[in-house]
Amino acid sequence: MRKVSLLLAVPFVALLWVPFYNFGSPSLFGIPFFYWYQLSWIPITSLVIYTVFRKVRDDG
C-alpha cells in the first residue's frame, strides 16, 4: 500500500466522529453547520480520490 493512499482516511475520519460537527451554528446561507459541514466534504473527498488515483496510477 502506498503512503498516498492514506489520504483516503482523511474524509472518513473527518465525518466519522459526529459529535465534532453536531451543531446548528454557525450557519451558512441559513443552512446549519451540521449539514453544510457534511456537504462541503463531497467536493473535498472527490479531490482527494482524484489525487490518490492520479498518484497511484502514475507510480504504477
Biopython code that builds the backbone (N, CA, C, O; Angstrom):
import numpy as np
from Bio.PDB.StructureBuilder import StructureBuilder

atoms = [
    (1, "MET", "N", (0.845, -1.183, 0.000)),
    (1, "MET", "CA", (0.000, 0.000, 0.000)),
    (1, "MET", "C", (0.886, 1.241, 0.000)),
    (1, "MET", "O", (1.856, 1.320, 0.755)),
    (2, "ARG", "N", (0.560, 2.178, -0.823)),
    (2, "ARG", "CA", (1.332, 3.408, -0.910)),
    (2, "ARG", "C", (0.879, 4.394, 0.162)),
    (2, "ARG", "O", (-0.275, 4.391, 0.589)),
    (3, "LYS", "N", (1.815, 5.234, 0.581)),
    (3, "LYS", "CA", (1.500, 6.208, 1.630)),
    (3, "LYS", "C", (0.439, 7.199, 1.188)),
    (3, "LYS", "O", (-0.340, 7.687, 2.007)),
    (4, "VAL", "N", (0.403, 7.501, -0.115)),
    (4, "VAL", "CA", (-0.583, 8.461, -0.607)),
    (4, "VAL", "C", (-2.004, 7.928, -0.421)),
    (4, "VAL", "O", (-2.955, 8.706, -0.336)),
    (5, "SER", "N", (-2.146, 6.624, -0.359)),
    (5, "SER", "CA", (-3.469, 6.023, -0.153)),
    (5, "SER", "C", (-4.036, 6.342, 1.225)),
    (5, "SER", "O", (-5.247, 6.257, 1.433)),
    (6, "LEU", "N", (-3.188, 6.702, 2.145)),
    (6, "LEU", "CA", (-3.661, 7.069, 3.483)),
    (6, "LEU", "C", (-4.460, 8.366, 3.467)),
    (6, "LEU", "O", (-5.193, 8.660, 4.411)),
    (7, "LEU", "N", (-4.318, 9.139, 2.399)),
    (7, "LEU", "CA", (-5.138, 10.352, 2.267)),
    (7, "LEU", "C", (-6.625, 10.029, 2.225)),
    (7, "LEU", "O", (-7.457, 10.865, 2.578)),
    (8, "LEU", "N", (-6.954, 8.830, 1.798)),
    (8, "LEU", "CA", (-8.356, 8.432, 1.732)),
    (8, "LEU", "C", (-8.993, 8.339, 3.122)),
    (8, "LEU", "O", (-10.217, 8.366, 3.251)),
    (9, "ALA", "N", (-8.172, 8.231, 4.141)),
    (9, "ALA", "CA", (-8.683, 8.150, 5.509)),
    (9, "ALA", "C", (-9.107, 9.519, 6.046)),
    (9, "ALA", "O", (-9.874, 9.589, 7.006)),
    (10, "VAL", "N", (-8.629, 10.589, 5.452)),
    (10, "VAL", "CA", (-8.930, 11.934, 5.961)),
    (10, "VAL", "C", (-10.431, 12.234, 5.942)),
    (10, "VAL", "O", (-10.976, 12.614, 6.978)),
    (11, "PRO", "N", (-11.126, 12.078, 4.797)),
    (11, "PRO", "CA", (-12.569, 12.341, 4.819)),
    (11, "PRO", "C", (-13.327, 11.374, 5.729)),
    (11, "PRO", "O", (-14.306, 11.750, 6.375)),
    (12, "PHE", "N", (-12.865, 10.138, 5.771)),
    (12, "PHE", "CA", (-13.516, 9.141, 6.619)),
    (12, "PHE", "C", (-13.457, 9.551, 8.082)),
    (12, "PHE", "O", (-14.469, 9.519, 8.782)),
    (13, "VAL", "N", (-12.280, 9.935, 8.541)),
    (13, "VAL", "CA", (-12.113, 10.334, 9.938)),
    (13, "VAL", "C", (-12.837, 11.656, 10.213)),
    (13, "VAL", "O", (-13.411, 11.836, 11.287)),
    (14, "ALA", "N", (-12.813, 12.564, 9.263)),
    (14, "ALA", "CA", (-13.456, 13.869, 9.457)),
    (14, "ALA", "C", (-14.965, 13.746, 9.622)),
    (14, "ALA", "O", (-15.583, 14.569, 10.298)),
    (15, "LEU", "N", (-15.559, 12.735, 9.017)),
    (15, "LEU", "CA", (-17.010, 12.553, 9.111)),
    (15, "LEU", "C", (-17.413, 11.448, 10.087)),
    (15, "LEU", "O", (-18.597, 11.269, 10.372)),
    (16, "LEU", "N", (-16.443, 10.719, 10.589)),
    (16, "LEU", "CA", (-16.742, 9.587, 11.460)),
    (16, "LEU", "C", (-17.247, 10.020, 12.835)),
    (16, "LEU", "O", (-18.193, 9.437, 13.364)),
    (17, "TRP", "N", (-16.621, 11.033, 13.407)),
    (17, "TRP", "CA", (-16.942, 11.449, 14.767)),
    (17, "TRP", "C", (-17.997, 12.549, 14.733)),
    (17, "TRP", "O", (-17.667, 13.731, 14.637)),
    (18, "VAL", "N", (-19.262, 12.158, 14.811)),
    (18, "VAL", "CA", (-20.394, 13.087, 14.669)),
    (18, "VAL", "C", (-20.429, 14.171, 15.744)),
    (18, "VAL", "O", (-20.760, 15.308, 15.409)),
    (19, "PRO", "N", (-20.112, 13.901, 17.008)),
    (19, "PRO", "CA", (-20.146, 14.995, 17.992)),
    (19, "PRO", "C", (-19.234, 16.173, 17.650)),
    (19, "PRO", "O", (-19.423, 17.268, 18.180)),
    (20, "PHE", "N", (-18.257, 15.969, 16.782)),
    (20, "PHE", "CA", (-17.370, 17.054, 16.361)),
    (20, "PHE", "C", (-18.121, 18.127, 15.572)),
    (20, "PHE", "O", (-17.791, 19.308, 15.674)),
    (21, "TYR", "N", (-19.116, 17.737, 14.797)),
    (21, "TYR", "CA", (-19.825, 18.698, 13.944)),
    (21, "TYR", "C", (-21.335, 18.707, 14.179)),
    (21, "TYR", "O", (-22.082, 19.173, 13.318)),
    (22, "ASN", "N", (-21.790, 18.216, 15.294)),
    (22, "ASN", "CA", (-23.220, 18.161, 15.601)),
    (22, "ASN", "C", (-23.685, 19.472, 16.253)),
    (22, "ASN", "O", (-24.080, 19.491, 17.419)),
    (23, "PHE", "N", (-23.631, 20.556, 15.484)),
    (23, "PHE", "CA", (-24.027, 21.876, 15.966)),
    (23, "PHE", "C", (-24.907, 22.551, 14.927)),
    (23, "PHE", "O", (-24.847, 22.219, 13.743)),
    (24, "GLY", "N", (-25.708, 23.478, 15.363)),
    (24, "GLY", "CA", (-26.553, 24.225, 14.451)),
    (24, "GLY", "C", (-25.908, 25.510, 13.973)),
    (24, "GLY", "O", (-26.254, 26.031, 12.912)),
    (25, "SER", "N", (-24.967, 26.022, 14.757)),
    (25, "SER", "CA", (-24.314, 27.266, 14.356)),
    (25, "SER", "C", (-22.813, 27.002, 14.253)),
    (25, "SER", "O", (-22.311, 26.157, 14.995)),
    (26, "PRO", "N", (-22.116, 27.636, 13.429)),
    (26, "PRO", "CA", (-22.508, 28.753, 12.582)),
    (26, "PRO", "C", (-23.266, 28.278, 11.350)),
    (26, "PRO", "O", (-22.966, 27.225, 10.787)),
    (27, "SER", "N", (-24.222, 29.048, 10.953)),
    (27, "SER", "CA", (-24.969, 28.691, 9.760)),
    (27, "SER", "C", (-24.372, 29.410, 8.551)),
    (27, "SER", "O", (-23.763, 30.473, 8.674)),
    (28, "LEU", "N", (-24.561, 28.809, 7.402)),
    (28, "LEU", "CA", (-24.042, 29.358, 6.154)),
    (28, "LEU", "C", (-25.204, 29.443, 5.176)),
    (28, "LEU", "O", (-25.733, 28.421, 4.739)),
    (29, "PHE", "N", (-25.597, 30.663, 4.835)),
    (29, "PHE", "CA", (-26.759, 30.900, 3.973)),
    (29, "PHE", "C", (-28.021, 30.258, 4.548)),
    (29, "PHE", "O", (-28.872, 29.776, 3.800)),
    (30, "GLY", "N", (-28.139, 30.254, 5.863)),
    (30, "GLY", "CA", (-29.299, 29.687, 6.527)),
    (30, "GLY", "C", (-29.240, 28.184, 6.725)),
    (30, "GLY", "O", (-30.173, 27.599, 7.274)),
    (31, "ILE", "N", (-28.162, 27.549, 6.290)),
    (31, "ILE", "CA", (-28.003, 26.091, 6.430)),
    (31, "ILE", "C", (-27.195, 25.833, 7.703)),
    (31, "ILE", "O", (-26.101, 26.377, 7.854)),
    (32, "PRO", "N", (-27.713, 25.017, 8.616)),
    (32, "PRO", "CA", (-26.988, 24.732, 9.853)),
    (32, "PRO", "C", (-25.634, 24.062, 9.583)),
    (32, "PRO", "O", (-25.441, 23.378, 8.578)),
    (33, "PHE", "N", (-24.718, 24.285, 10.510)),
    (33, "PHE", "CA", (-23.365, 23.752, 10.395)),
    (33, "PHE", "C", (-23.360, 22.238, 10.159)),
    (33, "PHE", "O", (-22.559, 21.741, 9.367)),
    (34, "PHE", "N", (-24.231, 21.518, 10.825)),
    (34, "PHE", "CA", (-24.298, 20.063, 10.706)),
    (34, "PHE", "C", (-24.430, 19.628, 9.253)),
    (34, "PHE", "O", (-23.807, 18.653, 8.834)),
    (35, "TYR", "N", (-25.239, 20.347, 8.487)),
    (35, "TYR", "CA", (-25.467, 19.968, 7.087)),
    (35, "TYR", "C", (-24.378, 20.486, 6.160)),
    (35, "TYR", "O", (-23.890, 19.737, 5.314)),
    (36, "TRP", "N", (-23.985, 21.755, 6.298)),
    (36, "TRP", "CA", (-23.008, 22.272, 5.332)),
    (36, "TRP", "C", (-21.625, 21.699, 5.563)),
    (36, "TRP", "O", (-20.821, 21.655, 4.631)),
    (37, "TYR", "N", (-21.322, 21.257, 6.775)),
    (37, "TYR", "CA", (-20.035, 20.591, 7.017)),
    (37, "TYR", "C", (-19.972, 19.285, 6.226)),
    (37, "TYR", "O", (-18.978, 18.991, 5.561)),
    (38, "GLN", "N", (-21.040, 18.517, 6.311)),
    (38, "GLN", "CA", (-21.067, 17.247, 5.572)),
    (38, "GLN", "C", (-21.076, 17.479, 4.065)),
    (38, "GLN", "O", (-20.375, 16.786, 3.327)),
    (39, "LEU", "N", (-21.854, 18.435, 3.610)),
    (39, "LEU", "CA", (-21.924, 18.718, 2.175)),
    (39, "LEU", "C", (-20.612, 19.273, 1.637)),
    (39, "LEU", "O", (-20.278, 19.052, 0.473)),
    (40, "SER", "N", (-19.874, 19.980, 2.460)),
    (40, "SER", "CA", (-18.589, 20.517, 1.995)),
    (40, "SER", "C", (-17.566, 19.412, 1.759)),
    (40, "SER", "O", (-16.623, 19.590, 0.989)),
    (41, "TRP", "N", (-17.749, 18.273, 2.419)),
    (41, "TRP", "CA", (-16.809, 17.174, 2.237)),
    (41, "TRP", "C", (-17.019, 16.417, 0.933)),
    (41, "TRP", "O", (-16.162, 15.622, 0.548)),
    (42, "ILE", "N", (-18.117, 16.637, 0.253)),
    (42, "ILE", "CA", (-18.346, 15.947, -1.025)),
    (42, "ILE", "C", (-17.304, 16.372, -2.062)),
    (42, "ILE", "O", (-16.637, 15.500, -2.621)),
    (43, "PRO", "N", (-17.129, 17.667, -2.349)),
    (43, "PRO", "CA", (-16.089, 18.023, -3.323)),
    (43, "PRO", "C", (-14.671, 17.777, -2.796)),
    (43, "PRO", "O", (-13.770, 17.444, -3.567)),
    (44, "ILE", "N", (-14.474, 17.940, -1.483)),
    (44, "ILE", "CA", (-13.152, 17.683, -0.913)),
    (44, "ILE", "C", (-12.772, 16.219, -1.096)),
    (44, "ILE", "O", (-11.645, 15.908, -1.484)),
    (45, "THR", "N", (-13.717, 15.319, -0.816)),
    (45, "THR", "CA", (-13.466, 13.893, -0.979)),
    (45, "THR", "C", (-13.220, 13.550, -2.439)),
    (45, "THR", "O", (-12.375, 12.709, -2.745)),
    (46, "SER", "N", (-13.944, 14.188, -3.334)),
    (46, "SER", "CA", (-13.718, 13.947, -4.758)),
    (46, "SER", "C", (-12.299, 14.334, -5.163)),
    (46, "SER", "O", (-11.644, 13.612, -5.915)),
    (47, "LEU", "N", (-11.831, 15.467, -4.668)),
    (47, "LEU", "CA", (-10.464, 15.891, -4.969)),
    (47, "LEU", "C", (-9.425, 14.950, -4.366)),
    (47, "LEU", "O", (-8.399, 14.675, -4.988)),
    (48, "VAL", "N", (-9.685, 14.464, -3.171)),
    (48, "VAL", "CA", (-8.761, 13.517, -2.541)),
    (48, "VAL", "C", (-8.703, 12.220, -3.342)),
    (48, "VAL", "O", (-7.619, 11.697, -3.600)),
    (49, "ILE", "N", (-9.851, 11.707, -3.731)),
    (49, "ILE", "CA", (-9.891, 10.471, -4.519)),
    (49, "ILE", "C", (-9.173, 10.666, -5.849)),
    (49, "ILE", "O", (-8.414, 9.797, -6.275)),
    (50, "TYR", "N", (-9.404, 11.791, -6.502)),
    (50, "TYR", "CA", (-8.753, 12.076, -7.775)),
    (50, "TYR", "C", (-7.237, 12.158, -7.606)),
    (50, "TYR", "O", (-6.487, 11.621, -8.422)),
    (51, "THR", "N", (-6.790, 12.829, -6.549)),
    (51, "THR", "CA", (-5.362, 12.968, -6.283)),
    (51, "THR", "C", (-4.706, 11.621, -6.042)),
    (51, "THR", "O", (-3.640, 11.335, -6.588)),
    (52, "VAL", "N", (-5.338, 10.797, -5.228)),
    (52, "VAL", "CA", (-4.793, 9.470, -4.941)),
    (52, "VAL", "C", (-4.784, 8.617, -6.208)),
    (52, "VAL", "O", (-3.811, 7.910, -6.470)),
    (53, "PHE", "N", (-5.837, 8.676, -6.982)),
    (53, "PHE", "CA", (-5.913, 7.907, -8.220)),
    (53, "PHE", "C", (-4.784, 8.293, -9.167)),
    (53, "PHE", "O", (-4.101, 7.428, -9.716)),
    (54, "ARG", "N", (-4.591, 9.605, -9.356)),
    (54, "ARG", "CA", (-3.541, 10.048, -10.269)),
    (54, "ARG", "C", (-2.149, 9.635, -9.784)),
    (54, "ARG", "O", (-1.311, 9.204, -10.575)),
    (55, "LYS", "N", (-1.916, 9.771, -8.489)),
    (55, "LYS", "CA", (-0.607, 9.429, -7.940)),
    (55, "LYS", "C", (-0.337, 7.932, -8.026)),
    (55, "LYS", "O", (0.766, 7.523, -8.388)),
    (56, "VAL", "N", (-1.322, 7.119, -7.701)),
    (56, "VAL", "CA", (-1.152, 5.661, -7.751)),
    (56, "VAL", "C", (-1.004, 5.202, -9.197)),
    (56, "VAL", "O", (-0.186, 4.330, -9.491)),
    (57, "ARG", "N", (-1.783, 5.777, -10.093)),
    (57, "ARG", "CA", (-1.710, 5.379, -11.496)),
    (57, "ARG", "C", (-0.369, 5.778, -12.109)),
    (57, "ARG", "O", (0.200, 5.015, -12.889)),
    (58, "ASP", "N", (0.143, 6.960, -11.769)),
    (58, "ASP", "CA", (1.411, 7.422, -12.321)),
    (58, "ASP", "C", (2.602, 6.650, -11.756)),
    (58, "ASP", "O", (3.609, 6.471, -12.441)),
    (59, "ASP", "N", (2.488, 6.192, -10.504)),
    (59, "ASP", "CA", (3.576, 5.432, -9.886)),
    (59, "ASP", "C", (3.650, 4.010, -10.411)),
    (59, "ASP", "O", (4.730, 3.426, -10.501)),
    (60, "GLY", "N", (2.488, 3.453, -10.759)),
    (60, "GLY", "CA", (2.429, 2.040, -11.144)),
    (60, "GLY", "C", (2.907, 1.830, -12.509)),
    (60, "GLY", "O", (2.924, 0.697, -12.990)),
]
sb = StructureBuilder()
sb.init_structure("model")
sb.init_model(0)
sb.init_chain("A")
sb.init_seg("    ")
for serial, (resi, resn, name, xyz) in enumerate(atoms, 1):
    if name == "N":
        sb.init_residue(resn, " ", resi, " ")
    sb.init_atom(name, np.array(xyz, "f"), 0.0, 1.0, " ", f" {name:<3s}", serial, name[0])
structure = sb.get_structure()
